[in-house]
């Protein structure tokens, strides 16, 4: 099985954004922000925006090309 960090990296490199709920459902990752930090520490450029939907606030991350 691929590590969560590698799976998330591949997801972002394919041009798709990711949220914590998507990371949990698709990769079993409870700590997306930690995985994003790992990727940033390895040189990947990732941006985020905070979104509010139905009274819930969450981050959407994507790779900056």
Secondary structure by P-SEA (a helix, b strand, c coil): cccaaaaaaaaaaacccccaaaaaaccccccaaaaaaaaaaabbbbbbbbbbcccbbbbbbbbcc
